[in-house]
Amino acid sequence: MLPHAESPESPQPLQSLELLDSLESLHAALRAGVIDRAGLIAHAAARAQSEAGRAVYLHQTFASASQVARAADAAAAAGKPLHPLAGLPVSIKDLYDVAGEVTRAASAARHDAAPAAADATVVARLRAVGAALVGRTNMTEFAFSGVGINPHFGTPMNPCDAAVARIPGGSSSGAAVSVAIGSAVAALGSDTGGSIRIPAALCGITGYKPTARRVPLTGAYPLSYTLDTACAMARTLADCIAVDSVIADDAVIPAVTAPAAIRLAIPRQLVLDDLDEAVSRAFDRAIGRLSAAGVRIEHVDMPELNELAALNAAGGFSAPEAFAHHRALIATHRDRYDPRVLMRIERGAQMSAADYIALHRARLDWIARMTARLAPFDAVVCPTVPMVAPPIAPLVADDALFVRTNGLLLRNTSVFNFLDGCSVSLPCQAGDELPVGLMLSHGPMRDSQLLGTALALESIVQPSPRGG
């Protein structure tokens, strides 16, 4: 049972996180009087302040979140209708403006920036439905890596392995860990090349990247104006959809169908290359279960995937768009940047305006061809990332290993950012395995179809207790 607490300063931590498995189970416990929202915030604070929460938050606001939770408890006791997120702990990635707080984007170069005058639009929408905002989560500096290492504020440890300090994935590193350790029921993050889905996959939770245009980015510190997507991760897909329905301009109604009516495509190119043994085993097992449930699965040629390396060879959209945004700050605070992030940003200085325009035009042609290829299918299915979470220490020490690992982590997820599509990562590992993500994706504005497909298949691919 979760304790009721008058303040989050001296909570009694739980030994089990079962009540945090979904909003549905939490609300069942709330209705039964087993827990209250203030007690949940106390528990979330205890998790954030434990060793598992080290380097997860750059700024904690559990005290004010407790006040929000107590107000929601009082409203519920009075019979007032509440949003499903009202009074529940939600974390915010450090690149979103929160009124009165400095948006550092986890960089020392932003240490002296002025506090935000207003909430980012997505933060304001969460606040408006009564979510209890518990703090700003750590991230890769300026969101420019899929690994999740941060030399300024420390790297959150992936909670999936008590024996080895493994990466959480990035760039929404603290966001994923905040959910995985039970200090938040959902986390607001972002996804430019996989920054929601990569850490969700490596930490054993669920991430949903919607079609980018559906969710406003006002008040979000930019990486790529073309690719940035505001989105969330949680323990279940239904919980991700609940957050999306708040932050997006339009609420998606998933088109749920029976597994036997679903047709999936597995690309023959790129996405199955260089899988480590654990990922290959989990993916094959998930595909076997889907097939046994009646899902029609076809291996399909998608030669367009082999074009991406050449299309993005000069840095893609992120490098030139990030350089355009950062060049003034680099001129005055260069020594405060993570050198690995700075190197990636400064690649953008080499791209000409003509090449940048050509890339946009080439992308439109590529999207049109890929959209036609995907049209007969309910989703594309592949591993979210080709590896389980590697140890942190070797990646800190070895630049070449870091670059190779970062490229592999981003390889599959970034396909669907370039496509301007929507994508979901679902955990598919067995309970005794390190987390592995199964990714279901489709093209632009196919969110309803994708989410319906993913909801129909979620329980099939993760029948065992989640790892970690």
N, C-alpha and C positions, 0 to 999 in steps of 0.2 A: 504494500500500500504506500502510495506517495504521501508524505507528511504535509499537513498544513503548516505554513510558517508565516510569521508576521513580517519577516524581512529575509532577504536572501543571504544575509551575512553569516548566519550560523545554521545552515540547513543540515538535515540528516540524510546523507546520500543513500540512494537505493543500491541494492546489489544486482538488480535485474532491470533491463531496459525494455521488457516485453510490452509495457504500456505505451511505449513510444514507437511501436512498429507501424502505426498508421493513425491518421486522423480519425478513422472509423472506430478503432479500438479505444482511442482516447475519449471520444465522445460517449461511447458506451460506458466507460468508467465514470465519466462526469455525470451522466444521467443516473447511474446507480449510486452515486454519492461515495464512490471508492476514493476519488481524488477531487481536488479543486484546482483551479488554475494557479492560484498563488503558490500552492504546494509544488506544482509542476515547475514554476519558475525557480523556486528554491532548489529543486533537484537539478534543473538545467545549470544553475549557477555553480552548484557543487561539481558538476562534471567539467565545466569550463575551468574551474580552479584546481582541478586534479592534475596529475602528471600527464594524463591523456590529452588535456587541454592546453599543454604548453605550446606557445607560439601560435595558437589558433586565432586568438582575438588580438587586435591592435588597440581596441578600446571597448570596454565592457559597460553596458548600461542596464545591468540586472536590477538595480534599485528602482529605476523608473519603470522598467518592465513589470516589476512586482506591483507597483501602483496600478498599472493598466490591468493586470490580471485580477487584482482585488476588485477593481471597478466592474470588470466583466462578471466576476463571481456574484457581486451584489445585483447586477442587472439580471443575471440568470435566475437568482433566487426570487426576484420580483416578477418573474414570468415574461421578461422582455425578450423579443427575438434577437438572436446574435448571429453574426457571421461565423462560419466554422473555424476561422482563424482567430476569432476574438479572444484575447487574453492568453494566447499560446505563443511560445517563444520562436521568433524568426530572426535569423542572423542576416546581416547585410554586408556584401563584399565591399572592400575599402575603396572601390572606384565610384561608388554612388554618393552623391551629395546628401548629407543629413544636416538640416538647418542648425547652425551654431557649431558645427564640427568641421575640422580640416579634412579635406579629401586628399589623402596623400598618395593613393594608389600604391601603397606599400613601398614608397620610395623616400630615401633621405633627401632627395632633391626637392621634395615638396614640403619639407619640414616647416618652412617659414611662409607657406601659403596662407591666405586669409581664410577664415571659416566660411562655410557655405551660407549664403543668405536665405536659401530655401531648400526644401527637400527635392531630390530628383522626383520626377513624375511617378515612377514605379514605387518609390519609397512612400510618397504621399498617399498613393492608392492603398498600400498595405496599412499605413497608419489609419486611414479613413475607415477601414473595416474593423479596426480594433486590434490588429496584430500587436503583440508585445515585442518590440524591437530590442534585442538583447545585446547588440554590439556590432562592431565592424570587424570583419574577418580578414585575416592575412591572405596574401596572394603573391604570385610572381610579380615582381616590380613591373608596373605599367601593363600587366597582363600579357607580357610578351614571351611566353614559353609554356609548353605543356608539361614541364617536369614538376614545378611547384617549389623549387628551391629559392629561398630569399636570404641573401647575405646580410641584409640590414636588420631584420627583425626575427631571424630564425626561421626554421622550416618546420611546419606542423608534421608530426609523425603519423604515418598511416596506422590506424588502430588495428589493422588486420593481423599483425604479427607482433607478439609481445617479446620475441627473442631478437628480432632484427629491426633496426630503424630503417624503414622503407619510405620512399617518396609517397606523398599523397596524390601526386598528379597536379597539374595546373591548367590554367592559371588560378582557378577558383579553389585553391588548396585548403585554406581555412574553412571555407564554406562547406566543402565535402566533409571534413573532419568534424565540424560542428554538428552535423546531422548524424554522422556515424557513431559519435560518442554519446549522443543523447543530450547535447546542450541546446539543440534547436529541433523543432519538428520539420522545419523547412529552411532553406537557405537561398537568398537572392544572390545570384551570380551573373556571369556573362559568358558568352561563347562566340569567339571570333574564328577559331580553327579547331575547337574541341574543348574549350575551357570549362564547360559544364560536364560533358560526357566523359572526358578522360578521367578526372578525379572521381566521378561517380563510379566508373568501372573499376578503378583501382581500389576504391574504398568500400565496394560492395553495396552501394545504394543505387538509386534511380535518378537519371537526369533527362530532362526534356529540353531540346533546342527547337523552338518554334520557327516558323518562317519569320525572318528578321523584321520585316515591315509591320508585323502585327503588334509589336511592343515598342512604346516610345523610349528614346534614349536621352531625352532632355534631362540634364543634370548628371549624366554618366561621363566619367573621364574617358576620352576616346583612345582606342588603339587603331582601328580601321573604320573609317566612316562607311565603307562599302560593306563590311562583313560583320561588324559588331552586332550582337544579339543579346538583349536583356532576357533572362530566363532563370529557372529555378531547379533545385534538386531536393529530393526528399527520399523517404524510405519506400514509397510506392508510387506508381504512375498516377493513381487517382489523386494523391496528395500534390504531385507536380501540377496536375490539371487544375486543382483547386487554387493554387497560387497563380497560375496562368490566367484563370478567369478573373482575377483581381487586377493584375498588372497590364494585361493586354487591352487594346482598344476594342476588340471584339471577342466575345466568349465563344469558344469552339464547343460544339456538341459532337462528341465522338460517334462515328458511325459504326457501332459494334455489330459484328457478324459472327457466325459460327465458324470454328476453326476449319471445318471441311469446305467452307466456301472461300477460304483464303488462298491466294496464290503468291508465293514469294520467289524472288530472284536472288541467286547467289552469283555475283560476278566472277568470271574466270580470271580476270585480270586484277593485279595489284593487291586487293584487300586480304587475300589468303597467303600472301608471300611472307616468308620468314616468321611464321608463328612459333612461339616457344611451345614446348610440349604440353604445359598445363593449359594454355589457351586452346591449343588444337584439340585436346581431350575434352574440355568443357564444351567447346563449340560443336564438335561432332556429336556429343551426347545430347545437346539441346536440339540439334537438327533431327536426330533420331527420334526424340520425343515429339517434336512437331509433326514429323512424318507419320508417326504412329497415331497421332490425334486426328489425322486426315488432312493436314495442311499439304497443299500441292507445292512442291519445291523444285525449282528448275535451275540448273547451272546455265548461265547465260553469258555470251560474249558481250563485253562492254569495252571495246577498244578505246573509247574516249578517255577512260581512266589512265591509259598510258600516255596521254597528251599532257597531263597536268604538270609533270616535272618540268617540261620545256616551257609551258605557259607561265609558270611561276619562278623560273630560273633566276630572274633579276630581282626577286624579293616579293613577288606577288603584289597584292594591294596593301598589306600591312606595313611593309617597310617604307614606301614613299609617303603613305598617309600619316604614319607615325612620325616620320622625319619632318613633314610639314608642320605638324603640331608641336614637336619638341625642339626645333632648331634654336629658338630663342632661349629656352631653358638650358639646353646643352651649352650654349655660349657663356652662361653665367654660373652653372652648377655642374659642369662636366664631371668633376672629381667625385660627385656624390652619386653617380649612376653605378648600378651593377655593370661591370665591364662586358659581361655576356649580353645583357640587354642593349647596352649602348652600341655594341658591334652590329646587332641586328637592325637597330633603328637607323644607323648611319649608312647601311646598305642602300637605303632609300634615296640618299643624296645623289646616287649614280644614275637613277632612272630619269630619262628625259620626258618632257611633257608628251612628245609624240609616242614614245613607248608606253606611257601610262594610258593614253587614249586608245592605243592599239590593243592593250590588254583588256580594257573594258569592252571593246567591240568583239574581240575574240571570245570573251566570256559569254556574251549574248548568243553567239553562234553555238558555243559548246553547250550552253543550257538548253537551247532549242533541240539539239540532237539528243542530249541525254533525256530530256523530258519525253520525247517521242519513244525512246527505248524503254523507259520505265512505265509508259502508259498502260500496258496490259497487266501490270502487277499491282498488288496491294501494298507491297513494300519491297525494298532491297534488304537483305539480311547478311550480316558479316560480323566478325569480332569487332568490338569497339576499338580496342587497341591490341597489338599483336603480342603483348607480354604482360605478365603479372608485375606488380610494383617492384622495381629493383631497389637495392639498398642505396641509401643517401650518400654515404661516405665516398665511394668510388666516383660518383658523379660530381661531387664537390671538388675532388682532387684532379680530375682528368678532363680537360676541355674537349678533347676529341671525342671521348666517350659521351660527354654531355651532349655534344652536337648530334652524334649518331642516335642517341636515345631520344632526344627531343624530336628529331625527324620521324622516327618510327612511331612515337606516341601520337603525333599529329597526322600521320599519313592517312588513315582511314576516315577519321572524323572530318578532316578539312575538305574532303571531297564534297560533302553536303553543305558546307558553307559556301564553297565556290559555286555550287548548284543553286544557291539561294533557296535551299530546301528546308525541310523539317526532319528531325531525327530524335530517336529515343535510345538510351542505353539502359538495359535491364540486367540485373545480376543473374548469372546462370551457373555459378559454381556450386558444388556440393558443400555441405557444412564443414567438412574437414579440409577444404582447399582454399588457397589464396583467391581473392576475388577476381572474377572474369566478367566482362561485360559483353552482352549480345546486343548489337545495334540494329535497329529497324529504322529505315529512312525512306523518304519520298521527296518529290520535287516541290517547287514553290506553291504555297497555299493549298497543299494537300493535307493539312494538319488534321482535319476531321477524319479522313480516311485512315491516316497513319495511326492516330490515337485509338480509333476503334479497333484496328488490327492489333496494336500492341496490348490493349486491355484484354482482348480475347486470348492472347498467347502468353500473357505474363505468368500466370500460375503454372503453365505447362513447362516453361523453361526454368523455373526456380522452385521445383517441388521440395527440395531439401531446405533445411534451415540455412539462412544466409551465413556465409563464412565471416570470421572475425568476431 
